[in-house]
Amino acid sequence: MKISVFIATSLDGFIAREDGAIDWLPAPMESGEDYGYGAFFESVDAIVMGRNTFELVLTFGAWPYGEKPVVVLSSRDLVFPPQVPPSVSQLGGSPESVVRRLSDRGYAYLYIDGGTTIQGFLREGLVDEIIITRIPVLIGSGIPLFGPLEADIPLRHVETRSFESGIVQSRYGIIHNLSIW
């Protein structure tokens, strides 16, 4: 199972304002550039997101993921509104148990989204790759991408791309075996 994160942050490391708002993000495709998201999205088998991220996505209007399988993590029962396709489901449990169940369903490549969800998968050593798109804006406070860790997580820089808009995107591999560090 390959597990990746593809996420945008403000330059000061926040994924959303304290109230969850992402109004500081540029409009999708504003410059005609999708920053590699389309190719990444097509490559994954399923998206795993937390309940808060799911509720934010519902405010976007049209469902942005088409028929791609989306798994919403929540310990409380969810009621899916009519605009949510049948390819959306709910799971509970630890990140490890979620990965095991999704692997049993035949998924081989997961896209993890949402701050708390990303942090949980990182803490359990399940993330293989992080793609961070830094937006050139300082918002001062908000929801950080990373939270407390029990141990360092060593990364290997794979590439960094910059765009005319000032956006900078870096790809990192997670080093799971410290003997290669």
VMD Tcl script that builds the backbone (N, CA, C; Angstrom):
set m [mol new atoms 543]
animate dup $m
set s [atomselect $m all]
$s set {name element resname resid chain x y z} {
  {N N MET 1 A 0.859 -1.185 0.000}
  {CA C MET 1 A 0.000 0.000 0.000}
  {C C MET 1 A 0.893 1.232 0.000}
  {N N LYS 2 A 0.664 2.122 -0.948}
  {CA C LYS 2 A 1.348 3.417 -0.966}
  {C C LYS 2 A 0.377 4.448 -0.419}
  {N N ILE 3 A 0.888 5.335 0.441}
  {CA C ILE 3 A 0.049 6.360 1.058}
  {C C ILE 3 A 0.728 7.705 0.903}
  {N N SER 4 A -0.001 8.653 0.294}
  {CA C SER 4 A 0.542 9.983 0.035}
  {C C SER 4 A -0.358 11.067 0.604}
  {N N VAL 5 A 0.272 12.191 0.895}
  {CA C VAL 5 A -0.411 13.415 1.297}
  {C C VAL 5 A -0.145 14.434 0.201}
  {N N PHE 6 A -1.170 15.147 -0.232}
  {CA C PHE 6 A -1.035 16.249 -1.189}
  {C C PHE 6 A -1.840 17.380 -0.594}
  {N N ILE 7 A -1.154 18.431 -0.133}
  {CA C ILE 7 A -1.857 19.464 0.617}
  {C C ILE 7 A -1.192 20.822 0.424}
  {N N ALA 8 A -1.979 21.861 0.584}
  {CA C ALA 8 A -1.470 23.233 0.521}
  {C C ALA 8 A -1.389 23.802 1.922}
  {N N THR 9 A -0.374 24.627 2.142}
  {CA C THR 9 A -0.244 25.353 3.399}
  {C C THR 9 A 0.069 26.808 3.096}
  {N N SER 10 A -0.247 27.660 4.049}
  {CA C SER 10 A 0.247 29.032 3.978}
  {C C SER 10 A 1.757 28.966 4.208}
  {N N LEU 11 A 2.445 30.028 3.897}
  {CA C LEU 11 A 3.900 30.025 4.085}
  {C C LEU 11 A 4.265 29.800 5.549}
  {N N ASP 12 A 3.384 30.203 6.467}
  {CA C ASP 12 A 3.652 29.986 7.884}
  {C C ASP 12 A 3.115 28.640 8.397}
  {N N GLY 13 A 2.769 27.731 7.491}
  {CA C GLY 13 A 2.512 26.345 7.854}
  {C C GLY 13 A 1.105 25.963 8.249}
  {N N PHE 14 A 0.118 26.796 7.928}
  {CA C PHE 14 A -1.267 26.485 8.297}
  {C C PHE 14 A -2.040 25.950 7.106}
  {N N ILE 15 A -2.938 24.983 7.360}
  {CA C ILE 15 A -3.769 24.426 6.296}
  {C C ILE 15 A -5.138 25.096 6.242}
  {N N ALA 16 A -5.487 25.835 7.296}
  {CA C ALA 16 A -6.767 26.545 7.354}
  {C C ALA 16 A -6.686 27.576 8.478}
  {N N ARG 17 A -7.605 28.511 8.440}
  {CA C ARG 17 A -7.715 29.464 9.553}
  {C C ARG 17 A -8.225 28.703 10.787}
  {N N GLU 18 A -8.198 29.345 11.936}
  {CA C GLU 18 A -8.637 28.683 13.172}
  {C C GLU 18 A -10.078 28.203 13.087}
  {N N ASP 19 A -10.915 28.894 12.302}
  {CA C ASP 19 A -12.314 28.471 12.153}
  {C C ASP 19 A -12.501 27.474 11.008}
  {N N GLY 20 A -11.399 27.021 10.406}
  {CA C GLY 20 A -11.458 26.050 9.316}
  {C C GLY 20 A -11.528 26.665 7.927}
  {N N ALA 21 A -11.653 27.987 7.835}
  {CA C ALA 21 A -11.781 28.644 6.531}
  {C C ALA 21 A -10.496 28.519 5.706}
  {N N ILE 22 A -10.681 28.352 4.411}
  {CA C ILE 22 A -9.536 28.272 3.491}
  {C C ILE 22 A -9.635 29.365 2.419}
  {N N ASP 23 A -10.220 30.507 2.796}
  {CA C ASP 23 A -10.427 31.603 1.854}
  {C C ASP 23 A -9.130 32.224 1.340}
  {N N TRP 24 A -8.009 31.930 1.980}
  {CA C TRP 24 A -6.715 32.459 1.568}
  {C C TRP 24 A -6.099 31.661 0.416}
  {N N LEU 25 A -6.667 30.480 0.118}
  {CA C LEU 25 A -6.169 29.673 -1.001}
  {C C LEU 25 A -6.568 30.321 -2.319}
  {N N PRO 26 A -5.688 30.276 -3.321}
  {CA C PRO 26 A -6.092 30.797 -4.628}
  {C C PRO 26 A -7.202 29.934 -5.213}
  {N N ALA 27 A -8.036 30.541 -6.043}
  {CA C ALA 27 A -9.106 29.778 -6.689}
  {C C ALA 27 A -8.488 28.668 -7.534}
  {N N PRO 28 A -9.119 27.492 -7.546}
  {CA C PRO 28 A -8.574 26.394 -8.356}
  {C C PRO 28 A -8.402 26.826 -9.811}
  {N N MET 29 A -7.263 26.478 -10.334}
  {CA C MET 29 A -6.952 26.734 -11.733}
  {C C MET 29 A -6.984 28.226 -12.086}
  {N N GLU 30 A -6.862 29.115 -11.088}
  {CA C GLU 30 A -6.898 30.565 -11.321}
  {C C GLU 30 A -5.898 30.967 -12.403}
  {N N SER 31 A -4.737 30.337 -12.385}
  {CA C SER 31 A -3.692 30.670 -13.342}
  {C C SER 31 A -3.669 29.702 -14.520}
  {N N GLY 32 A -4.620 28.767 -14.552}
  {CA C GLY 32 A -4.599 27.746 -15.590}
  {C C GLY 32 A -3.680 26.589 -15.227}
  {N N GLU 33 A -3.097 26.620 -14.040}
  {CA C GLU 33 A -2.153 25.606 -13.566}
  {C C GLU 33 A -2.803 24.843 -12.420}
  {N N ASP 34 A -2.739 23.507 -12.464}
  {CA C ASP 34 A -3.315 22.742 -11.352}
  {C C ASP 34 A -2.238 22.222 -10.398}
  {N N TYR 35 A -0.992 22.594 -10.635}
  {CA C TYR 35 A 0.128 22.277 -9.738}
  {C C TYR 35 A 0.322 20.774 -9.541}
  {N N GLY 36 A -0.018 20.014 -10.561}
  {CA C GLY 36 A 0.181 18.569 -10.511}
  {C C GLY 36 A -0.935 17.795 -9.835}
  {N N TYR 37 A -1.950 18.505 -9.358}
  {CA C TYR 37 A -3.017 17.825 -8.623}
  {C C TYR 37 A -3.790 16.842 -9.491}
  {N N GLY 38 A -4.106 17.221 -10.728}
  {CA C GLY 38 A -4.900 16.356 -11.596}
  {C C GLY 38 A -4.236 15.004 -11.825}
  {N N ALA 39 A -2.945 15.039 -12.149}
  {CA C ALA 39 A -2.217 13.781 -12.382}
  {C C ALA 39 A -2.137 12.966 -11.090}
  {N N PHE 40 A -1.885 13.651 -9.968}
  {CA C PHE 40 A -1.832 12.956 -8.681}
  {C C PHE 40 A -3.182 12.304 -8.388}
  {N N PHE 41 A -4.252 13.058 -8.522}
  {CA C PHE 41 A -5.601 12.561 -8.232}
  {C C PHE 41 A -5.925 11.330 -9.079}
  {N N GLU 42 A -5.575 11.370 -10.341}
  {CA C GLU 42 A -5.849 10.234 -11.223}
  {C C GLU 42 A -5.058 8.995 -10.821}
  {N N SER 43 A -3.899 9.186 -10.167}
  {CA C SER 43 A -3.035 8.052 -9.831}
  {C C SER 43 A -3.474 7.293 -8.581}
  {N N VAL 44 A -4.293 7.915 -7.720}
  {CA C VAL 44 A -4.665 7.268 -6.466}
  {C C VAL 44 A -5.927 6.427 -6.635}
  {N N ASP 45 A -6.043 5.391 -5.798}
  {CA C ASP 45 A -7.219 4.518 -5.826}
  {C C ASP 45 A -8.373 5.065 -4.996}
  {N N ALA 46 A -8.038 5.752 -3.898}
  {CA C ALA 46 A -9.074 6.244 -2.988}
  {C C ALA 46 A -8.522 7.399 -2.165}
  {N N ILE 47 A -9.445 8.200 -1.651}
  {CA C ILE 47 A -9.112 9.324 -0.778}
  {C C ILE 47 A -9.618 8.980 0.617}
  {N N VAL 48 A -8.787 9.241 1.618}
  {CA C VAL 48 A -9.187 9.061 3.011}
  {C C VAL 48 A -9.120 10.431 3.658}
  {N N MET 49 A -10.234 10.870 4.233}
  {CA C MET 49 A -10.262 12.191 4.865}
  {C C MET 49 A -11.013 12.121 6.183}
  {N N GLY 50 A -10.729 13.091 7.021}
  {CA C GLY 50 A -11.436 13.201 8.288}
  {C C GLY 50 A -12.792 13.852 8.115}
  {N N ARG 51 A -13.584 13.740 9.160}
  {CA C ARG 51 A -14.942 14.292 9.127}
  {C C ARG 51 A -14.951 15.802 8.893}
  {N N ASN 52 A -14.041 16.541 9.545}
  {CA C ASN 52 A -14.016 18.005 9.367}
  {C C ASN 52 A -13.722 18.377 7.924}
  {N N THR 53 A -12.790 17.677 7.303}
  {CA C THR 53 A -12.471 17.951 5.901}
  {C C THR 53 A -13.669 17.626 5.022}
  {N N PHE 54 A -14.317 16.505 5.291}
  {CA C PHE 54 A -15.515 16.130 4.539}
  {C C PHE 54 A -16.582 17.221 4.653}
  {N N GLU 55 A -16.822 17.712 5.858}
  {CA C GLU 55 A -17.837 18.750 6.043}
  {C C GLU 55 A -17.460 20.031 5.320}
  {N N LEU 56 A -16.168 20.355 5.258}
  {CA C LEU 56 A -15.713 21.519 4.495}
  {C C LEU 56 A -15.960 21.295 2.999}
  {N N VAL 57 A -15.631 20.126 2.502}
  {CA C VAL 57 A -15.828 19.810 1.079}
  {C C VAL 57 A -17.301 19.949 0.701}
  {N N LEU 58 A -18.199 19.592 1.602}
  {CA C LEU 58 A -19.630 19.712 1.308}
  {C C LEU 58 A -20.046 21.157 1.049}
  {N N THR 59 A -19.292 22.132 1.559}
  {CA C THR 59 A -19.632 23.545 1.347}
  {C C THR 59 A -19.189 24.041 -0.030}
  {N N PHE 60 A -18.443 23.234 -0.775}
  {CA C PHE 60 A -17.935 23.653 -2.088}
  {C C PHE 60 A -19.020 23.683 -3.161}
  {N N GLY 61 A -20.181 23.121 -2.895}
  {CA C GLY 61 A -21.220 23.024 -3.916}
  {C C GLY 61 A -21.165 21.654 -4.552}
  {N N ALA 62 A -20.731 21.592 -5.804}
  {CA C ALA 62 A -20.645 20.313 -6.515}
  {C C ALA 62 A -19.587 19.418 -5.863}
  {N N TRP 63 A -19.847 18.123 -5.853}
  {CA C TRP 63 A -18.907 17.147 -5.291}
  {C C TRP 63 A -17.659 17.119 -6.178}
  {N N PRO 64 A -16.466 17.438 -5.628}
  {CA C PRO 64 A -15.282 17.603 -6.471}
  {C C PRO 64 A -14.536 16.325 -6.856}
  {N N TYR 65 A -14.922 15.168 -6.321}
  {CA C TYR 65 A -14.134 13.956 -6.522}
  {C C TYR 65 A -14.759 12.972 -7.510}
  {N N GLY 66 A -15.849 13.351 -8.135}
  {CA C GLY 66 A -16.488 12.455 -9.090}
  {C C GLY 66 A -16.863 11.142 -8.426}
  {N N GLU 67 A -16.573 10.029 -9.094}
  {CA C GLU 67 A -16.884 8.702 -8.563}
  {C C GLU 67 A -15.689 8.050 -7.868}
  {N N LYS 68 A -14.599 8.818 -7.697}
  {CA C LYS 68 A -13.420 8.277 -6.989}
  {C C LYS 68 A -13.866 7.865 -5.589}
  {N N PRO 69 A -13.492 6.676 -5.127}
  {CA C PRO 69 A -13.859 6.278 -3.766}
  {C C PRO 69 A -13.276 7.241 -2.715}
  {N N VAL 70 A -14.118 7.673 -1.821}
  {CA C VAL 70 A -13.732 8.544 -0.715}
  {C C VAL 70 A -14.173 7.856 0.574}
  {N N VAL 71 A -13.248 7.764 1.519}
  {CA C VAL 71 A -13.542 7.167 2.815}
  {C C VAL 71 A -13.437 8.273 3.855}
  {N N VAL 72 A -14.516 8.502 4.570}
  {CA C VAL 72 A -14.558 9.528 5.608}
  {C C VAL 72 A -14.369 8.837 6.952}
  {N N LEU 73 A -13.361 9.286 7.700}
  {CA C LEU 73 A -13.088 8.701 9.012}
  {C C LEU 73 A -13.897 9.435 10.066}
  {N N SER 74 A -14.680 8.698 10.798}
  {CA C SER 74 A -15.469 9.285 11.875}
  {C C SER 74 A -15.941 8.175 12.795}
  {N N SER 75 A -15.917 8.447 14.084}
  {CA C SER 75 A -16.421 7.469 15.051}
  {C C SER 75 A -17.930 7.636 15.254}
  {N N ARG 76 A -18.479 8.748 14.759}
  {CA C ARG 76 A -19.926 8.984 14.840}
  {C C ARG 76 A -20.548 8.710 13.475}
  {N N ASP 77 A -21.771 8.205 13.470}
  {CA C ASP 77 A -22.457 7.913 12.211}
  {C C ASP 77 A -22.638 9.186 11.394}
  {N N LEU 78 A -22.422 9.046 10.096}
  {CA C LEU 78 A -22.610 10.149 9.156}
  {C C LEU 78 A -23.864 9.902 8.325}
  {N N VAL 79 A -24.528 10.980 7.985}
  {CA C VAL 79 A -25.624 10.931 7.028}
  {C C VAL 79 A -25.125 11.675 5.804}
  {N N PHE 80 A -25.055 10.981 4.673}
  {CA C PHE 80 A -24.538 11.595 3.459}
  {C C PHE 80 A -25.660 12.322 2.722}
  {N N PRO 81 A -25.433 13.604 2.397}
  {CA C PRO 81 A -26.452 14.344 1.646}
  {C C PRO 81 A -26.579 13.812 0.209}
  {N N PRO 82 A -27.646 14.182 -0.490}
  {CA C PRO 82 A -27.919 13.638 -1.826}
  {C C PRO 82 A -26.800 13.886 -2.858}
  {N N GLN 83 A -26.053 14.984 -2.736}
  {CA C GLN 83 A -25.017 15.270 -3.737}
  {C C GLN 83 A -23.786 14.374 -3.596}
  {N N VAL 84 A -23.734 13.575 -2.523}
  {CA C VAL 84 A -22.595 12.686 -2.291}
  {C C VAL 84 A -22.867 11.360 -2.993}
  {N N PRO 85 A -21.961 10.958 -3.898}
  {CA C PRO 85 A -22.194 9.713 -4.647}
  {C C PRO 85 A -22.020 8.469 -3.777}
  {N N PRO 86 A -22.501 7.321 -4.257}
  {CA C PRO 86 A -22.389 6.076 -3.492}
  {C C PRO 86 A -20.946 5.599 -3.322}
  {N N SER 87 A -20.002 6.226 -4.004}
  {CA C SER 87 A -18.590 5.855 -3.866}
  {C C SER 87 A -17.984 6.392 -2.567}
  {N N VAL 88 A -18.774 7.118 -1.779}
  {CA C VAL 88 A -18.320 7.663 -0.495}
  {C C VAL 88 A -18.817 6.750 0.614}
  {N N SER 89 A -17.895 6.411 1.526}
  {CA C SER 89 A -18.255 5.545 2.645}
  {C C SER 89 A -17.606 6.067 3.922}
  {N N GLN 90 A -17.943 5.448 5.010}
  {CA C GLN 90 A -17.425 5.839 6.317}
  {C C GLN 90 A -16.717 4.657 6.962}
  {N N LEU 91 A -15.605 4.958 7.635}
  {CA C LEU 91 A -14.903 3.965 8.441}
  {C C LEU 91 A -14.499 4.604 9.755}
  {N N GLY 92 A -14.329 3.786 10.771}
  {CA C GLY 92 A -13.786 4.225 12.048}
  {C C GLY 92 A -12.606 3.343 12.388}
  {N N GLY 93 A -11.883 3.722 13.411}
  {CA C GLY 93 A -10.754 2.913 13.851}
  {C C GLY 93 A -9.427 3.618 13.647}
  {N N SER 94 A -8.383 2.935 14.037}
  {CA C SER 94 A -7.031 3.498 13.932}
  {C C SER 94 A -6.617 3.567 12.470}
  {N N PRO 95 A -5.658 4.444 12.153}
  {CA C PRO 95 A -5.154 4.487 10.775}
  {C C PRO 95 A -4.675 3.121 10.283}
  {N N GLU 96 A -4.011 2.365 11.141}
  {CA C GLU 96 A -3.523 1.047 10.733}
  {C C GLU 96 A -4.673 0.122 10.350}
  {N N SER 97 A -5.753 0.130 11.146}
  {CA C SER 97 A -6.890 -0.738 10.832}
  {C C SER 97 A -7.601 -0.261 9.562}
  {N N VAL 98 A -7.649 1.042 9.350}
  {CA C VAL 98 A -8.257 1.584 8.129}
  {C C VAL 98 A -7.460 1.129 6.910}
  {N N VAL 99 A -6.137 1.224 6.985}
  {CA C VAL 99 A -5.286 0.794 5.873}
  {C C VAL 99 A -5.477 -0.693 5.603}
  {N N ARG 100 A -5.534 -1.479 6.639}
  {CA C ARG 100 A -5.721 -2.924 6.480}
  {C C ARG 100 A -7.056 -3.212 5.773}
  {N N ARG 101 A -8.130 -2.568 6.219}
  {CA C ARG 101 A -9.444 -2.813 5.607}
  {C C ARG 101 A -9.490 -2.333 4.162}
  {N N LEU 102 A -8.848 -1.197 3.877}
  {CA C LEU 102 A -8.850 -0.696 2.495}
  {C C LEU 102 A -7.967 -1.557 1.596}
  {N N SER 103 A -6.897 -2.077 2.145}
  {CA C SER 103 A -6.064 -3.014 1.395}
  {C C SER 103 A -6.864 -4.277 1.067}
  {N N ASP 104 A -7.650 -4.751 2.026}
  {CA C ASP 104 A -8.500 -5.925 1.798}
  {C C ASP 104 A -9.529 -5.669 0.694}
  {N N ARG 105 A -9.900 -4.395 0.512}
  {CA C ARG 105 A -10.844 -4.030 -0.559}
  {C C ARG 105 A -10.144 -3.919 -1.916}
  {N N GLY 106 A -8.816 -4.053 -1.918}
  {CA C GLY 106 A -8.075 -4.015 -3.177}
  {C C GLY 106 A -7.421 -2.689 -3.500}
  {N N TYR 107 A -7.522 -1.722 -2.605}
  {CA C TYR 107 A -6.875 -0.430 -2.867}
  {C C TYR 107 A -5.382 -0.548 -2.631}
  {N N ALA 108 A -4.595 0.068 -3.516}
  {CA C ALA 108 A -3.136 0.003 -3.409}
  {C C ALA 108 A -2.497 1.367 -3.207}
  {N N TYR 109 A -3.240 2.458 -3.475}
  {CA C TYR 109 A -2.657 3.800 -3.375}
  {C C TYR 109 A -3.695 4.745 -2.772}
  {N N LEU 110 A -3.416 5.243 -1.563}
  {CA C LEU 110 A -4.330 6.130 -0.852}
  {C C LEU 110 A -3.815 7.558 -0.802}
  {N N TYR 111 A -4.733 8.493 -0.911}
  {CA C TYR 111 A -4.482 9.930 -0.749}
  {C C TYR 111 A -5.119 10.311 0.579}
  {N N ILE 112 A -4.304 10.793 1.506}
  {CA C ILE 112 A -4.775 11.163 2.844}
  {C C ILE 112 A -4.949 12.675 2.892}
  {N N ASP 113 A -6.104 13.137 3.396}
  {CA C ASP 113 A -6.384 14.574 3.442}
  {C C ASP 113 A -7.018 14.934 4.777}
  {N N GLY 114 A -6.692 16.131 5.246}
  {CA C GLY 114 A -7.224 16.643 6.506}
  {C C GLY 114 A -6.178 16.605 7.598}
  {N N GLY 115 A -6.018 17.714 8.301}
  {CA C GLY 115 A -4.945 17.864 9.281}
  {C C GLY 115 A -4.844 16.754 10.311}
  {N N THR 116 A -5.909 16.499 11.043}
  {CA C THR 116 A -5.873 15.486 12.092}
  {C C THR 116 A -5.631 14.100 11.499}
  {N N THR 117 A -6.236 13.835 10.365}
  {CA C THR 117 A -6.068 12.539 9.704}
  {C C THR 117 A -4.627 12.356 9.256}
  {N N ILE 118 A -4.059 13.369 8.630}
  {CA C ILE 118 A -2.658 13.309 8.201}
  {C C ILE 118 A -1.756 13.074 9.414}
  {N N GLN 119 A -1.979 13.821 10.484}
  {CA C GLN 119 A -1.153 13.672 11.683}
  {C C GLN 119 A -1.230 12.254 12.238}
  {N N GLY 120 A -2.421 11.667 12.268}
  {CA C GLY 120 A -2.584 10.309 12.782}
  {C C GLY 120 A -1.853 9.280 11.930}
  {N N PHE 121 A -1.951 9.403 10.620}
  {CA C PHE 121 A -1.267 8.472 9.723}
  {C C PHE 121 A 0.253 8.641 9.832}
  {N N LEU 122 A 0.716 9.884 9.996}
  {CA C LEU 122 A 2.159 10.117 10.188}
  {C C LEU 122 A 2.648 9.484 11.487}
  {N N ARG 123 A 1.896 9.702 12.576}
  {CA C ARG 123 A 2.307 9.145 13.874}
  {C C ARG 123 A 2.415 7.625 13.836}
  {N N GLU 124 A 1.563 6.983 13.052}
  {CA C GLU 124 A 1.601 5.520 12.965}
  {C C GLU 124 A 2.579 5.025 11.899}
  {N N GLY 125 A 3.329 5.947 11.273}
  {CA C GLY 125 A 4.347 5.548 10.303}
  {C C GLY 125 A 3.789 4.990 9.003}
  {N N LEU 126 A 2.614 5.455 8.608}
  {CA C LEU 126 A 1.952 4.900 7.433}
  {C C LEU 126 A 2.118 5.731 6.165}
  {N N VAL 127 A 2.566 6.966 6.274}
  {CA C VAL 127 A 2.690 7.842 5.101}
  {C C VAL 127 A 4.023 7.583 4.411}
  {N N ASP 128 A 3.980 7.481 3.086}
  {CA C ASP 128 A 5.181 7.244 2.286}
  {C C ASP 128 A 5.702 8.510 1.624}
  {N N GLU 129 A 4.810 9.461 1.364}
  {CA C GLU 129 A 5.177 10.645 0.586}
  {C C GLU 129 A 4.319 11.819 1.017}
  {N N ILE 130 A 4.943 12.999 1.081}
  {CA C ILE 130 A 4.219 14.233 1.390}
  {C C ILE 130 A 4.529 15.235 0.287}
  {N N ILE 131 A 3.491 15.762 -0.326}
  {CA C ILE 131 A 3.635 16.824 -1.317}
  {C C ILE 131 A 2.984 18.057 -0.702}
  {N N ILE 132 A 3.802 19.062 -0.423}
  {CA C ILE 132 A 3.317 20.279 0.222}
  {C C ILE 132 A 3.427 21.431 -0.773}
  {N N THR 133 A 2.306 22.068 -1.032}
  {CA C THR 133 A 2.254 23.228 -1.916}
  {C C THR 133 A 2.124 24.455 -1.030}
  {N N ARG 134 A 3.191 25.266 -0.993}
  {CA C ARG 134 A 3.205 26.447 -0.133}
  {C C ARG 134 A 2.688 27.666 -0.901}
  {N N ILE 135 A 1.624 28.251 -0.344}
  {CA C ILE 135 A 0.991 29.421 -0.942}
  {C C ILE 135 A 1.661 30.666 -0.348}
  {N N PRO 136 A 2.061 31.629 -1.181}
  {CA C PRO 136 A 2.784 32.798 -0.662}
  {C C PRO 136 A 1.860 33.785 0.064}
  {N N VAL 137 A 1.420 33.365 1.243}
  {CA C VAL 137 A 0.600 34.218 2.094}
  {C C VAL 137 A 0.890 33.821 3.544}
  {N N LEU 138 A 0.926 34.815 4.415}
  {CA C LEU 138 A 1.040 34.569 5.853}
  {C C LEU 138 A -0.328 34.838 6.455}
  {N N ILE 139 A -0.867 33.870 7.189}
  {CA C ILE 139 A -2.179 34.082 7.797}
  {C C ILE 139 A -2.083 34.244 9.315}
  {N N GLY 140 A -0.890 34.053 9.872}
  {CA C GLY 140 A -0.645 34.377 11.273}
  {C C GLY 140 A -1.034 33.334 12.292}
  {N N SER 141 A -2.156 32.693 12.096}
  {CA C SER 141 A -2.585 31.633 13.012}
  {C C SER 141 A -3.575 30.762 12.264}
  {N N GLY 142 A -3.786 29.580 12.802}
  {CA C GLY 142 A -4.721 28.678 12.155}
  {C C GLY 142 A -4.478 27.252 12.569}
  {N N ILE 143 A -4.905 26.338 11.719}
  {CA C ILE 143 A -4.745 24.912 11.963}
  {C C ILE 143 A -3.435 24.482 11.310}
  {N N PRO 144 A -2.475 24.016 12.121}
  {CA C PRO 144 A -1.189 23.632 11.539}
  {C C PRO 144 A -1.282 22.294 10.810}
  {N N LEU 145 A -0.434 22.130 9.811}
  {CA C LEU 145 A -0.373 20.843 9.120}
  {C C LEU 145 A 0.163 19.776 10.048}
  {N N PHE 146 A 1.196 20.096 10.782}
  {CA C PHE 146 A 1.840 19.096 11.636}
  {C C PHE 146 A 1.537 19.371 13.095}
  {N N GLY 147 A 1.445 18.310 13.872}
  {CA C GLY 147 A 1.202 18.409 15.303}
  {C C GLY 147 A 2.289 17.692 16.066}
  {N N PRO 148 A 2.079 17.485 17.350}
  {CA C PRO 148 A 3.083 16.815 18.181}
  {C C PRO 148 A 3.385 15.401 17.671}
  {N N LEU 149 A 4.638 15.020 17.803}
  {CA C LEU 149 A 5.084 13.688 17.399}
  {C C LEU 149 A 5.815 13.034 18.554}
  {N N GLU 150 A 5.746 11.728 18.627}
  {CA C GLU 150 A 6.476 10.994 19.660}
  {C C GLU 150 A 7.945 10.846 19.303}
  {N N ALA 151 A 8.257 10.937 18.008}
  {CA C ALA 151 A 9.638 10.802 17.538}
  {C C ALA 151 A 9.782 11.575 16.230}
  {N N ASP 152 A 11.012 11.902 15.902}
  {CA C ASP 152 A 11.278 12.571 14.632}
  {C C ASP 152 A 10.851 11.668 13.476}
  {N N ILE 153 A 10.449 12.279 12.388}
  {CA C ILE 153 A 10.145 11.557 11.154}
  {C C ILE 153 A 11.114 12.071 10.099}
  {N N PRO 154 A 12.140 11.290 9.779}
  {CA C PRO 154 A 13.111 11.755 8.776}
  {C C PRO 154 A 12.513 11.719 7.373}
  {N N LEU 155 A 12.853 12.739 6.600}
  {CA C LEU 155 A 12.336 12.883 5.250}
  {C C LEU 155 A 13.490 12.925 4.256}
  {N N ARG 156 A 13.194 12.539 3.038}
  {CA C ARG 156 A 14.149 12.654 1.936}
  {C C ARG 156 A 13.523 13.589 0.907}
  {N N HIS 157 A 14.227 14.687 0.602}
  {CA C HIS 157 A 13.734 15.623 -0.399}
  {C C HIS 157 A 13.803 14.961 -1.767}
  {N N VAL 158 A 12.698 14.986 -2.499}
  {CA C VAL 158 A 12.647 14.384 -3.825}
  {C C VAL 158 A 12.753 15.462 -4.894}
  {N N GLU 159 A 11.933 16.514 -4.754}
  {CA C GLU 159 A 11.986 17.609 -5.723}
  {C C GLU 159 A 11.252 18.820 -5.175}
  {N N THR 160 A 11.604 19.979 -5.725}
  {CA C THR 160 A 10.888 21.218 -5.445}
  {C C THR 160 A 10.661 21.920 -6.767}
  {N N ARG 161 A 9.437 22.366 -6.955}
  {CA C ARG 161 A 9.074 23.119 -8.160}
  {C C ARG 161 A 8.543 24.474 -7.734}
  {N N SER 162 A 8.833 25.481 -8.533}
  {CA C SER 162 A 8.251 26.798 -8.278}
  {C C SER 162 A 7.450 27.214 -9.507}
  {N N PHE 163 A 6.452 28.027 -9.264}
  {CA C PHE 163 A 5.526 28.437 -10.313}
  {C C PHE 163 A 5.521 29.963 -10.403}
  {N N GLU 164 A 5.121 30.481 -11.554}
  {CA C GLU 164 A 5.085 31.937 -11.773}
  {C C GLU 164 A 4.248 32.663 -10.730}
  {N N SER 165 A 3.250 31.993 -10.205}
  {CA C SER 165 A 2.354 32.588 -9.214}
  {C C SER 165 A 3.039 32.814 -7.864}
  {N N GLY 166 A 4.251 32.270 -7.697}
  {CA C GLY 166 A 4.942 32.353 -6.415}
  {C C GLY 166 A 4.730 31.121 -5.555}
  {N N ILE 167 A 3.899 30.219 -6.020}
  {CA C ILE 167 A 3.653 28.974 -5.299}
  {C C ILE 167 A 4.870 28.072 -5.445}
  {N N VAL 168 A 5.235 27.426 -4.336}
  {CA C VAL 168 A 6.372 26.508 -4.316}
  {C C VAL 168 A 5.869 25.167 -3.801}
  {N N GLN 169 A 6.205 24.113 -4.532}
  {CA C GLN 169 A 5.739 22.775 -4.162}
  {C C GLN 169 A 6.926 21.854 -3.953}
  {N N SER 170 A 6.946 21.200 -2.795}
  {CA C SER 170 A 8.029 20.261 -2.477}
  {C C SER 170 A 7.462 18.881 -2.228}
  {N N ARG 171 A 8.201 17.899 -2.708}
  {CA C ARG 171 A 7.837 16.491 -2.530}
  {C C ARG 171 A 8.908 15.847 -1.657}
  {N N TYR 172 A 8.443 15.140 -0.617}
  {CA C TYR 172 A 9.340 14.454 0.314}
  {C C TYR 172 A 8.931 12.998 0.444}
  {N N GLY 173 A 9.917 12.132 0.502}
  {CA C GLY 173 A 9.668 10.735 0.824}
  {C C GLY 173 A 9.922 10.538 2.303}
  {N N ILE 174 A 9.130 9.720 2.935}
  {CA C ILE 174 A 9.325 9.392 4.343}
  {C C ILE 174 A 10.357 8.273 4.411}
  {N N ILE 175 A 11.338 8.439 5.255}
  {CA C ILE 175 A 12.350 7.401 5.441}
  {C C ILE 175 A 11.877 6.495 6.566}
  {N N HIS 176 A 11.430 5.300 6.197}
  {CA C HIS 176 A 10.895 4.355 7.186}
  {C C HIS 176 A 11.990 3.516 7.834}
  {N N ASN 177 A 13.081 3.344 7.138}
  {CA C ASN 177 A 14.183 2.511 7.659}
  {C C ASN 177 A 15.373 3.422 7.933}
  {N N LEU 178 A 15.616 3.727 9.207}
  {CA C LEU 178 A 16.672 4.673 9.560}
  {C C LEU 178 A 18.074 4.196 9.205}
  {N N SER 179 A 18.245 2.920 8.903}
  {CA C SER 179 A 19.580 2.439 8.549}
  {C C SER 179 A 20.033 3.017 7.212}
  {N N ILE 180 A 19.102 3.549 6.397}
  {CA C ILE 180 A 19.498 4.176 5.139}
  {C C ILE 180 A 19.677 5.673 5.295}
  {N N TRP 181 A 19.425 6.199 6.449}
  {CA C TRP 181 A 19.504 7.644 6.705}
  {C C TRP 181 A 20.893 8.139 6.694}
}
mol reanalyze $m
mol bondsrecalc $m
mol representation Tube
mol addrep $m
